[in-house]
Amino acid sequence: MEPLLKVRNLVKHYGKVKAVDDISFIVREGMCFGLLGPNGAGKTTTIEVMESIHKADSGEILYKGKKIDRKFKEQVGIQFQNTALQEFLTVRETLVLFSRLYTRHRPLDEIIKICSLDEIINRDNQKLSGGQRQRMLLGIAMISDPQILFLDEPTTGLDPQARRYFWKVIEDIKKENKTIILTTHYMDEAEYLCEEIVIMDRGKILESGEPKALLQKHFGGAVISLPEKDVNGGLDLDCTPVHKDGYLKIQCHDTDRTIQELIRKGIPLNGISVEKPNLDDLFIKLTGSSLDAVRNGTGGDDR
Amino acid sequence: MKRFFAIFMARNLEFIRDKATFIWTLLLPAFLIFGFAFAFSGTNNAVYKIGTVGEKPAGKAFLSYRHLQFISYPSGEEALNKLKHHQVDMVLDFDAGNYYINNDDTNGYIAEKLLASDLDLKLKRKTVTGTVIRYIDWFVPGVIGMNIMFSCLMGVGFVIVRYRKNGVLKRFKATPLRSIEFITAQLISRFLIVIFTSIVIYTGTNIFLHFEMSGSYTDLFLVTSLAILCHISLGLLFSTRFKSEEVAGGIINIVIWPMMFLSGIFFSLEGTPPAMQVASRLFPITHFIEAARKIMLDGAGLSGVTVSILVLTAATIIFLVASAVLFKWE
């Protein structure tokens, strides 16, 4: 079956900086596809080239097997990472404005219901909380009843409760068989929402596939964490531990053997925790550093 | 058209609901008009202004009286025009052997008595009629021009740069909206806003100050409309590329301030250095103010302001085409 979107050998520079470095992947219809990575990974550039906001230096994007053209804009809804709207308009007026920019649009009542906008529909669009604003922007992205929904870090900056609420809204949209392309640097978000992911760093794809399959591929067993201060001397392990936030993270295939080694070394077991590996652990394994460290180290907007 | 109207209506709502900007747009020009009307309401009669045409004869006592100011004009027509509008009190045309006074001007009566006291100066008496032109009558076209200049350059140029900077344009770019639809909506919206504010300012202040209007309101409306389109197009040109409000604001100010002082808004350019007069011709606003004054004060028709209309039309076309070519969403 022809994929809905095919990205082939995409390259994009900003001056001398190579933001996207020869990446290729496909997005199948009806799935939630995640582009993951820290700030500066190239997620936003990739998604904005896919949205036709920027032109690629080389490579191509195919929509249903054909090069994208002006009509593509009628098929997609976009929620940008950073955006502003015309001032002094209510949420309703803003939605009406955008509905009139498309050939066809969804009834306003449906958008209000899907994005839970009923309480704020007559409020000035500049006077919304972070979560309300993101839901309104999602409503704008949904207004044309698009086949593909691009969401660029939609929950960045939201408190945990607002993030969870936003995820619920996305889940409801997924039930409509929309294709969602999501960028995020929250691994738990991707794990919760996405059927397929691509992990990017420095413009390149490090890994791609279904989250569960990727975790299975990279981690046979659990992740054992223990305080660094409890470890004196080297450990005889068949994997390389990673240091993170004062803890040593051991992600070996044979969990029993790892624990035996810790006991042999006389390491106190009361400080140890055994966790199921997640995408954050996968990112650590792929890049050698945690996503938080990369995020804090680079800072700034994603390219 | 649906997309054009969507952007057009949104921009209108944005302007009307931005109360501070809306009120300031109306109040600033009104304040200026009333302020200048008050400041220049007194008449200084200490000096009588006498227009002269042709070479002044030597040894005539009247021509050396104190408190008389003699202003030489190249043609009788120009001098009489000034007399009709009370801008001089009497005209001595030595070429024709006539002197002229305005029957409606009390200063002319005194000046005539002084002339009669010089028995050597024999000139035939002629009269003209015409109402007085106050400074405020002369100033009003300048204020309308200034309002057009600020509203169009700042209201279009600055606003679109702000849209670009904060991502509004990028959001629109992601929709099927075409740049020409966006630009046209901005142009028409701003046109209606400025024409509306110009009419309100003129009508509102006219109730109290009763401006001179010798020409046709239709002609004034047409010339004003053309000037608004021209300055909106210039504002669009400034907004095509800049992403920083500071840079755009600085560049717009570089253009606005010379236009303020070199286009004849506050004072006549007659008698200024030739270089300044040439520079003033480069600004579209000079051509509007000149045309508006001719219509309002001299009663000129459109044929009398053809040059100004042609300059404004050509400038509008050039600015619009350049804006359409250079415009970038981001």
Interface residues (C-beta under 8 A of the other chain):
Chain A: E51 I53 R70 K73 E74 V76 I78 F80 N82 T83 A84 L85 Q86 E87 F88 L89 E93 V96 L97 F98 R100 L101 Y102 T103 I140 S144
Chain B: K2 R3 F5 A6 I7 M9 A10 R11 L13 E14 R17 D18 Y163 N166 G167 V168 K170 R171 F172 K173 A174 T175 P176 L177 E330
